[in-house]
Amino acid sequence: MKILIDARWIFEEISGIGHYTREIIANLVALDQRNEYDIWFASENIRKRTENETGLAKAGNFKSRVVPYGVFSMAGQFHASAVMASAKPDIYHSTNYMIPFPAFMTGMVPSTKCVVTIHDVIPLIFPDHAPKSRKNKLFFLFKWLLRKSGRIADRIITVSNASRRDIINHLNIAAADAAKVKAVYNGVSTHFKPPQAKTPKAAGAPRSLLYVGRCDPYKNIIVAIKAFGKARAMSKFPLTLVIAGSPDPRYPEANVLADQLGLTPHIIWTGYVPNEDLLKLYQESDLLIHPSKYEGFGLQVVEAMASGLPVLCSNGGALPEVVGNAGITLDPSNEDGYAAKIVEILSDPARTAEMTKMGLLQSAGFTWRGAARETLKIYESLVV
């Protein structure tokens, strides 16, 4: 079987989808020595970096190439379709919703089965999720592309049961076709692990609250900052908030709010954090706060649990499904509730120790090897 994986979703700065793509490739390299793979990258630099990170270059049944157009490029749509028609794969897998539409809509690849990973349909659930994004400005085109991709795909992979239900509903997948939507949980990298030893904090010792993610409005960082401010006023210990993620000048509201509330001296904005530094943040912090209105999975929540960090998050989307009984979930708008829980958890060493223990057990159920194995089963189910 010839499998083409469109990995042009791996960018210079690794995002959630890029991380997913890289991990699926790395684990397929380790799992599958039988099928042939053709992996597409957007640039030579990213191709070489990913080869080194995944073992791709040493796998005899894997080859890679540069398809030098972005996934959203009109010229790239036709170029990628022509490359695919020449390669004649049995399976084409895009790790996000965009596919080479001409190839599938004009019959250029009649024997190729199409697999797409649709991580979530947040823009359809919350049309104002990121009001200044290009996706929002071109909402009707995005909606058409997403639904067209869902109709063309022979299989849709998504990353949770909550996301699966929403995809079937919002992409208008007919009941007869619902079985083509498969939930395959994301994994957590083995890089994320608890520190060898973590001394319990004394009653009045400083505590560190951690937020990991973007500043898009649906991520609800505003509630995190308001809850942090209220928790500082309630607590008997100094409290710092660390916000880890690339700054986004389109959404300055969080910085403005921090200034208005007098919290700027107590907030650390790290900017983009690579995995090796992110592990240190997880290990050195005392609690993760993630009040997002919706997550198709919530990778930072699993990474935190795997790193021994207790989790306080929202009940939006897949988050309750992912944290199970290991974390505490609240309504995303309940800033008073978040503030109270921050103080309650961080004031109780026995509580944090129990949450750490349960988080490690819960996160152990999410592995990239398992995700890759289930993905391979989906490929094989399409080729008899």
Secondary structure, 3 states (H helix, E strand, C coil): CEEEEECCCCCCCCCHHHHHHHHHHHHHHHHCCCCEEEEEECCHHHHHHHHHHHCHHHCCCEEEEECCCCCCCHHHHHHHHHHHHHHCCCEEEECCCCCCHHHHHCCCCCCCEEEEECCCCHHHHCCCCCCCCHHHHCHHHHHHHHHHHHHHCCEEEECCHHHHHHHHHHCCCCHHHHHHEEECCCCCCCCCCCCCCCCCCCCCCCEEEEEECCCCHHHCHHHHHHHHHHHHHHCCCCEEEEEEECCCCCCCHHHHHHHHCCCHHHEEEEECCCHHHHHHHHHHCCEEEECCCCCCCCHHHHHHHHCCCCEEEECCCCHHHHHCCCCEEECCCCHHHHHHHHHHHHCCHHHHHHHHHHHHHHHCCCCHHHHHHHHHHHHHHHCC
